Structure formats: C-alpha cells, structure tokens
Amino acid sequence: MSFKTINTKDATTREIQSVLTTAVAPRPIAFASTVDADGNPNLSPFSFFNAFGANPPILIFSPARRGKGNTTKHTFDNVKEVPEVVINMVNFEMVEQMSLSSADFPKGVNEFEKAGFTPIPSESIRPFRVKESPVQFECSVQQVIETGTEGGAGNLVICHVNKIHINEDVLNSDGGLNSELLDLVGRMGGNDYIRSSKAIFTIPKPSINIGIGIDALPEFIRTSSYLTGRELARLGSLERLPEEKDMRHYSDRSAPEDIAFGQASSMIEENNSWEALCYLMSLDKK
C-alpha cells in the first residue's frame, strides 16, 4: 500500500479545499438564515458545519472567506451586525432550491424569493425560519472566531440553540426523529451530494459491558483473510469467548475453511455474531 502525501505548505488553497471537501464527507448542511442591521434577510448553505454539544446546545458553521477575491460572505457580515441565525436542515425535497439560493447574489437580494422558500417568523430571534425545512434551530451567536485573513480561511460561527422546531411529519410514533422520514442530504466533494434515507445502515452498538476486542479472538480467526475488519469488529464487540458447552451443537466441523468462514460471515451479516463465533471456534476443536 502506498500513499500520496500533500504538504499543505506547498499546496494551493484550491488543492487543499478539494481534498478537504471530498475526504471529510459526507457533511451536514447548515442552511443559514440571517438579517443585516437594516433587517434585510439572507439565506445561504454551508457544509463546514456540525453539532458540538448538548448542554449547552451548540452548533458551529463556517462561512469561509472566498478563495477568489478574499471577500467575506453576506452571512458572515450579517452575524457580525446581528448575532442571530436560524440553521435550517436540508432534506432531499428542498435540495435543488437550496442549491439555487447558493448563487452569489448581490447584497440585498432576498434568497427566500429567488429560491422559492417560505419565510416564517422565529420566536426568539429576528431572522426568518425556512418553512420547508424539517428541522429549524433558532440560535444566538455566542462568538465568531476568524481562523485567518487570506482567501479560504474559515470563520467559526458558534451558535447557542434557543429553540428547535420540528415538522411533525418526520417524527416516530414515540415522538422521536425518524432518520428515513427526515431524508436529509449531505455534501460530498465537487457537485456531489448524498441522500441519507437511501444510504442508512445499522451497526449494532457494543453491549453495555465492554467487548472482548479483536485482539482477544483466536489467532486463526483474527488473522483470517476471509473476514473483513468490520466483521471482526462485530465479533470483538461480544462480551466473552464461547466455552465448550456453547459449541456442542455445531456438529459439522469438517467444512472447508473458505466455506466455513463464508457461513460465519453470513451469520455476522444477519446480526448473529455470537453464533458465528461459536461456529468458528468449534472448527478449531475438530
């Protein structure tokens, strides 16, 4: 295995930006609604964004300086004038309109109107919420940290969430958010996006007790070329190794190695990791 190494001191901002936005992905999108000192609304998406705490509830996004011309975004200028923002989440239904709103319109142009979104009043701050968004966060801006002064430099907008508005159509029967109904989109590199509802998969969490770890598995399992790291992780998440009594009902211990490991892999994929480990370890007892 070989690696291409990039020294950021020698690379251009465009080269670094391309790697960052493609490799650090998928990224959630902060569809930020702000107003300037005169109350003019602005709406723009930013994918340098995530949640950074629940107590207090903190969201951070970064309207970076433009690489061309080294100018600042209207969103950045607005939160310096009026330290308030609504962060609207973006689902598949609204992503094309969101993309349209990202055009570099002149200051004062209303992106709500340009992209056909419906502004609705917030309850604790001045910027409008986007009615079409499934989840909207009303935020007060706590701090803005400028990471540099050259084109491409980030500006961390640290936001305290005051109120959260959730469209009831994306809730489970128990009142919790349903990831598939949310149908959020994420940003990849270039012009690419990802639709979460089409890419959701489940990983069983390790048990409450700490798992044995991959290093505790028998060597013939741990070093097998038939199991992937993901499959080994499932086995390593189990609480203990099987004992002889756990393996007694596995009578077929004569299967060829590739067939046996193939059967174990199928068990793991069906969330039967314990049975898979019992079966594999029974092979070592033949």
C-alpha positions in Angstrom: 0.0 0.0 0.0 1.3 3.4 -1.0 0.2 6.9 -0.1 0.1 10.2 -1.9 1.4 12.9 0.6 0.5 16.6 0.3 2.5 19.2 2.2 -0.1 21.9 2.9 2.8 24.5 2.9 3.4 23.7 -0.8 -0.2 23.1 -2.0 -2.6 25.7 -3.3 -5.8 26.6 -1.5 -7.8 25.1 -4.3 -5.9 21.8 -4.0 -6.4 21.7 -0.2 -10.1 22.7 -0.5 -10.7 19.9 -3.0 -9.2 17.3 -0.7 -10.9 18.5 2.4 -14.4 18.7 0.9 -14.1 15.3 -0.8 -12.4 13.4 2.0 -14.2 14.9 5.0 -17.6 13.8 3.9 -20.5 13.5 3.9 -21.0 16.8 5.7 -24.4 18.0 7.0 -25.6 21.3 5.6 -26.4 24.4 7.7 -28.9 26.4 5.7 -28.3 29.7 7.5 -30.9 32.4 7.6 -29.6 35.8 8.8 -30.5 39.5 8.6 -28.4 42.6 8.3 -28.6 45.7 10.5 -31.5 47.0 8.3 -33.4 43.8 8.6 -32.8 42.6 5.1 -32.9 38.7 5.0 -30.2 36.4 3.6 -30.3 32.7 3.1 -27.2 30.6 2.3 -26.0 27.0 2.8 -22.7 26.0 4.5 -21.3 22.4 4.7 -18.5 23.2 7.1 -21.0 22.5 9.9 -21.8 20.3 12.8 -23.2 20.0 16.4 -20.7 20.4 19.2 -22.6 19.9 22.4 -26.0 19.4 24.0 -25.5 21.1 27.4 -25.3 23.9 26.4 -26.7 23.1 22.9 -24.0 24.3 20.4 -23.9 24.3 16.6 -20.9 25.7 14.7 -20.7 26.5 11.0 -18.1 28.3 8.9 -18.8 30.8 6.2 -15.2 30.8 4.8 -13.6 33.7 3.0 -13.9 33.4 -0.7 -10.8 32.0 -2.4 -11.2 34.3 -5.3 -11.0 38.0 -4.2 -10.7 37.2 -0.5 -14.1 38.7 0.3 -16.5 37.6 3.1 -19.9 36.1 2.7 -23.0 38.1 3.4 -23.9 35.6 6.1 -20.6 36.3 7.9 -21.2 40.1 7.6 -24.7 39.7 8.9 -23.9 37.7 12.0 -21.3 40.4 12.9 -24.0 43.0 12.7 -26.9 41.0 14.1 -25.6 38.0 16.1 -28.6 35.7 15.4 -29.1 32.9 12.9 -31.6 30.2 12.1 -29.9 27.0 11.0 -32.4 25.1 8.8 -31.7 21.4 8.0 -31.9 20.4 4.3 -33.8 17.4 3.0 -34.0 15.9 -0.4 -37.2 17.6 -1.3 -35.7 21.1 -1.0 -32.0 20.5 -2.0 -32.4 21.8 -5.6 -33.9 25.1 -4.2 -31.1 25.2 -1.6 -28.5 25.0 -4.4 -30.2 27.8 -6.3 -30.0 30.0 -3.2 -26.2 29.5 -3.0 -25.6 31.6 -6.1 -23.6 34.7 -5.3 -26.4 37.2 -5.5 -25.6 40.8 -4.8 -26.2 42.1 -1.2 -29.8 42.9 -0.5 -31.2 40.2 -2.8 -33.7 38.1 -1.0 -32.8 34.4 -1.5 -36.1 33.3 0.0 -37.8 34.8 -3.0 -35.1 33.7 -5.5 -35.3 30.1 -4.4 -39.0 30.0 -3.7 -38.8 29.3 0.0 -41.4 30.4 2.5 -40.1 32.6 5.4 -41.9 32.2 8.7 -41.2 34.3 11.8 -38.9 33.0 14.5 -39.9 33.2 18.2 -36.7 34.3 19.9 -34.6 36.0 17.2 -35.0 38.2 14.1 -34.0 36.0 11.2 -36.8 34.0 9.5 -37.1 30.2 9.5 -37.5 28.2 6.3 -40.9 26.6 6.4 -39.9 23.8 4.0 -37.1 22.7 6.3 -37.9 19.6 8.5 -35.9 20.9 11.5 -35.1 24.5 12.3 -32.8 25.8 15.0 -33.2 29.3 16.3 -29.7 30.4 17.5 -28.0 33.3 19.3 -24.4 33.7 18.1 -22.1 33.4 21.0 -18.8 34.0 19.3 -17.2 34.4 15.9 -13.6 33.1 15.5 -11.7 34.1 12.4 -9.1 31.4 11.6 -7.2 33.6 9.1 -7.3 36.6 6.9 -6.5 35.1 3.5 -8.8 33.6 0.9 -10.2 30.2 2.1 -9.8 30.9 5.8 -12.7 29.8 7.9 -14.8 31.8 10.3 -16.3 29.7 13.1 -19.7 31.0 14.0 -20.5 29.5 17.4 -24.2 29.3 17.9 -26.3 28.6 21.0 -29.6 26.9 20.2 -32.5 28.7 21.8 -35.4 26.9 20.2 -35.9 23.9 17.9 -38.8 23.5 15.6 -39.6 20.0 14.1 -42.1 19.2 11.4 -44.3 16.5 13.0 -44.3 14.6 9.7 -40.7 13.4 10.4 -41.5 12.0 13.9 -41.8 8.4 15.0 -44.9 7.3 16.9 -43.0 7.8 20.2 -42.2 11.4 19.2 -38.5 10.9 18.3 -37.0 11.9 15.0 -37.1 9.3 12.2 -33.9 9.3 10.1 -35.6 7.9 7.0 -38.5 10.3 7.2 -36.1 13.2 7.6 -34.5 12.3 4.3 -31.6 14.7 4.9 -28.9 15.3 2.3 -25.2 15.7 2.9 -22.4 17.4 1.0 -19.7 15.4 -0.8 -16.9 16.7 -3.0 -17.4 18.8 -6.1 -21.1 18.8 -7.2 -21.9 15.6 -5.4 -24.5 15.1 -2.6 -25.7 12.1 -0.7 -29.2 11.3 0.3 -29.3 9.8 3.8 -32.5 7.8 3.5 -31.0 5.8 0.7 -27.7 5.2 2.5 -28.8 4.4 6.1 -27.4 1.2 7.6 -27.3 -0.1 11.1 -24.4 -1.1 13.3 -25.3 -2.9 16.5 -23.8 -0.9 19.4 -21.4 -2.8 21.6 -23.1 -4.2 24.7 -23.3 -2.2 27.9 -20.3 -4.3 29.1 -17.0 -3.7 27.3 -16.4 -6.1 24.4 -13.5 -8.6 24.4 -11.8 -6.8 21.5 -10.4 -8.2 18.2 -7.1 -8.9 20.0 -8.8 -11.5 22.2 -10.1 -13.6 19.3 -8.3 -16.8 18.5 -5.4 -16.2 16.1 -6.9 -18.3 13.3 -10.0 -16.0 13.3 -8.1 -12.8 13.9 -5.7 -13.3 11.1 -8.1 -14.9 8.6 -8.2 -13.4 5.2 -11.9 -14.3 4.9 -13.2 -11.8 7.4 -13.2 -8.1 7.0 -12.3 -5.6 9.7 -15.9 -4.8 10.0 -16.8 -8.4 10.6 -14.0 -8.8 13.1 -15.2 -5.8 14.9 -18.7 -7.4 15.3 -17.0 -10.4 16.9 -14.8 -8.3 19.1 -17.8 -6.5 20.4 -19.1 -9.6 22.1 -18.8 -9.8 25.9 -16.9 -13.2 26.1 -15.5 -16.0 24.2 -17.6 -19.2 23.8 -17.0 -22.1 26.1 -17.0 -25.8 25.1 -20.7 -26.1 26.1 -21.6 -23.2 23.7 -20.1 -25.1 20.8 -21.6 -28.6 21.3 -24.5 -28.3 18.9 -22.2 -27.4 16.0 -21.7 -30.9 14.7 -20.4 -30.1 11.2 -16.8 -29.4 11.9 -15.4 -30.7 8.6 -16.4 -27.9 6.2 -13.5 -26.4 4.1 -12.1 -23.3 5.5 -13.5 -21.0 2.8 -17.0 -22.4 3.1 -16.9 -22.3 6.9 -15.8 -18.7 7.0 -18.3 -17.8 4.4 -21.1 -19.3 6.6 -19.8 -17.3 9.5 -19.7 -14.1 7.5 -23.4 -14.7 6.6 -24.2 -15.2 10.2 -22.5 -11.9 11.1 -24.4 -10.0 8.4 -27.6 -11.4 9.8 -26.6 -10.0 13.3 -25.9 -13.4 14.6 -22.3 -12.7 15.7 -22.4 -14.9 18.8 -23.5 -17.9 16.6 -20.8 -17.1 14.1 -18.1 -17.0 16.8 -19.3 -20.3 18.3 -19.3 -21.9 14.9 -15.8 -20.7 14.0 -14.4 -21.7 17.4 -16.0 -25.1 17.0 -13.9 -25.7 13.9 -10.8 -25.3 16.0 -12.0 -28.2 18.2 -12.3 -30.8 15.4 
